[in-house]
């Protein structure tokens, strides 16, 4: 239960709610425990003793105790539920906050569906335990102890007889409980697999329909669903086995109490009222002993879920700010690569011995075959990854010595794979600066050649783009991403093949618009088409993770033997073809 114990720091923050729930439970259970004694007194004094005038008194007393029990039971439920939901809120927020702090390498290795499953489905058993389970465990323990104490005061021998089945109940709970946790762990893992499959298929529904793979994916989903059903059924079957077995042990204990208690009543050593009260207490004690298995099962399921949750919380980000981080802002924008080598795994190498300098306010283009490491190269500048060897410096300072948020505030990147949130056009453009005014939003939209299109829409900038921007074309998504990055006003601008979906006219228009934004900014442009680099001060040509050529676009183009010249010539006047062969980038 080590993972369950890690909820204690969260619970301590809500100690007053816990104290209120415990106090209410004590009063409620205390009132409940008095009732069998009153029932026994009614049998002895009213039914057998003939004191009928006391019936009204006992009736009112039982009614009063019922009201007290109900009122404090209500307070216990309210306090327990509020405490449980508050703890769950803190846990969920800490989990998501830690997830946001994790490095790119973690997300490279972990499926999105598994993460969604852990943040949602795995918190369900935790939620049930916090809001209901822990109260039931406390109440049943309290009820068990209270009944045992009262029964021992009434008749020691009969109490021991009634508890004769307790070892069998305990053994049953331990044996079956030991099998429940692995069964639920397996079911939870399978739920993560199914969630991942569902998430991938929903995102790739166009591809599925295009290749007429609906039947194949339905069959695949049915197979994983069937596996989940079997694993869940196995866990539930273990739960189901427990109750009939414990019911048998409890029935045997009741039979022994009936035999021995009946003899005591016949012999006159026990009154009928005491026996009735004792039998009622025996019913009370049977409930918590039979609930023992449920309590063990609930705790094991919660512990299994917490283990999966803590697998995220315990993950250590490999990209963090150093203890004495510096901001070094504002920056001029000089970028240095000093003998940098990097691979996504230790067995592969994506970049090898990169050594170059990009001066402040310089515009540099990077071109090369697909998979040669262009995107990987620029991902080292904002420290999405750290090189295995060498250093990346900004203004002469190693990026590993920067405070991460300060570093990334100086850098803006337009990713190759555009991502948009399911809000409005304005929401997406102003994502990094939500308080910016509409004039600035419109200004960057004009720079990205997007404003004219937006003005033609009935709702203008308030138009909802749909999930992941599905209502926009690929080119419109790229232009929106460019506008969003320009509004960030970075000192270092990284453009990762962000005009690949645009026609050459729109691409040229954006290039000309960005010319006015070059002052005070270092710009690195990744492109497949040579035409996208026409405004660059210099061009780096990459091949298999190495810079093989460097020069101005015009000087490289004049060198007919250069790789850049061959690329430019093979693309033709428009520069729309991709003539280079692909090389593996080594991404796992």
Secondary structure, DSSP 8 states (H G I E B T S, - for coil): -HHHHTTHHHHHTTHHHHHHHHHHHHHHHHHHHHHHHHHHHIIIIIIIT--GGGHHHHHHHHHHHHHHHHHHHHHHHHHHHHHHHHHHHHHHHHHHHHHHHS-HHHHHHS-HHHHHHHHTHHHHHHHHIIIIIHHHHHHHHHHHHHHHHHHHHH-HHHHHHHTTTHHHHHHHHHHHHHHHHHHHHHHHHHHHHHHHHHHHHHHTHHHHHHTT-HHHHHHHHHHHHHHHHHHHHHHHHHHHHHHHHHHHHHHHHHHHHHHHHHHHHHHTSS-HHHHHHHHHHHHHHHHHHHHHHHHHHHHHHHHHHHHHHHHHHT---SS---TT-B---S----EEEEEEEE-SSTT--SEEEEEEEE-TT-EEEEEESTTSSHHHHHHTTTTSS--SEEEEEETTEEGGGB-HHHHHHTEEEE-SS----SSBHHHHHTSS-TT--HHHHHHHHHHTT-HHHHHTSTTGGG-B--GGGTTS-HHHHHHHHHHHHHHTT-SEEEEESTTTTS-HHHHHHHHHHHHTT-TT-EEEEEESSGGGGTT-SEEEEEETTEEEEEE-HHHHHH-TTSHHHHHHHHHTTTT----S--------
